[in-house]
């Protein structure tokens, strides 16, 4: 985990451009709980270019207040961002 984190951090300053897909993933917690209601999970936010470049970050919640600054910091203005919502 430490090696992966160091490698991602070294590449972490690169900006994404073109078509970028974004999504969050939930790991751990209770499957029966309703989404967003204290399931005790880790939330991972990912940006992916269609060429294969990936950036991931652990986030406290999946609100637009949390996600928009990450996207603004990691993408080139004018890029097309694809999301499921």
C-alpha positions as CSV (number, residue, x, y, z in Angstrom):
1,X,0.0,0.0,0.0
2,X,2.8,2.4,0.8
3,X,4.6,1.8,-2.5
4,X,1.3,2.3,-4.4
5,X,0.6,5.5,-2.4
6,X,4.1,6.9,-3.1
7,X,3.8,6.1,-6.8
8,X,0.4,7.7,-7.1
9,X,1.6,10.8,-5.2
10,X,4.6,11.2,-7.6
11,X,2.2,11.1,-10.6
12,X,-0.5,13.0,-8.7
13,X,0.3,16.5,-10.1
14,X,-0.4,15.5,-13.8
15,X,-3.6,17.0,-15.2
16,X,-6.3,15.1,-17.0
17,X,-7.7,16.3,-20.3
18,X,-10.0,15.1,-23.1
19,X,-12.8,12.6,-22.1
20,X,-12.6,11.9,-18.4
21,X,-14.8,9.5,-16.5
22,X,-15.5,10.0,-12.8
23,X,-17.1,7.8,-10.3
24,X,-17.1,6.9,-6.6
25,X,-16.8,3.4,-5.1
26,X,-17.7,2.2,-1.7
27,X,-15.6,-0.4,0.1
28,X,-16.4,-2.1,3.4
29,X,-19.4,-1.4,5.7
30,X,-22.8,-3.0,5.9
31,X,-24.5,-3.9,2.6
32,X,-28.0,-3.6,4.0
33,X,-27.7,0.0,5.2
34,X,-29.1,2.7,3.0
35,X,-26.4,4.6,0.9
36,X,-25.0,7.6,2.8
37,X,-26.5,6.6,6.2
38,X,-23.5,5.6,8.2
39,X,-22.5,2.4,6.5
40,X,-19.0,2.7,7.8
41,X,-17.4,2.4,4.4
42,X,-14.4,3.9,2.7
43,X,-15.3,6.1,-0.3
44,X,-12.9,6.2,-3.2
45,X,-13.2,8.8,-5.9
46,X,-11.6,8.1,-9.2
47,X,-10.9,10.0,-12.4
48,X,-10.0,7.9,-15.5
49,X,-9.1,9.0,-19.0
50,X,-10.1,6.7,-21.9
51,X,-6.4,6.3,-22.6
52,X,-5.9,4.6,-19.2
53,X,-4.6,7.3,-16.9
54,X,-6.1,6.9,-13.4
55,X,-6.3,9.1,-10.3
56,X,-7.9,7.9,-7.0
57,X,-8.5,9.7,-3.7
58,X,-10.2,8.6,-0.5
59,X,-12.9,11.1,0.3
60,X,-15.1,11.7,3.4
61,X,-18.4,11.9,1.4
62,X,-19.6,11.9,-2.2
63,X,-21.2,15.4,-2.1
64,X,-20.6,17.9,-4.9
65,X,-18.9,20.2,-2.3
66,X,-16.2,17.5,-2.0
67,X,-16.0,16.3,-5.6
68,X,-16.0,19.5,-7.6
69,X,-12.8,20.9,-6.1
70,X,-11.0,17.7,-6.9
71,X,-12.2,17.7,-10.5
72,X,-11.3,21.4,-10.9
73,X,-7.8,20.8,-9.6
74,X,-7.1,17.6,-11.7
75,X,-8.7,18.5,-15.0
76,X,-7.7,20.8,-17.9
77,X,-10.4,23.5,-18.5
78,X,-12.6,22.5,-21.4
79,X,-12.3,18.8,-20.8
80,X,-15.4,16.6,-21.1
81,X,-16.3,14.9,-17.8
82,X,-18.6,11.8,-17.9
83,X,-20.4,10.8,-14.7
84,X,-23.4,8.5,-13.9
85,X,-25.2,11.3,-12.1
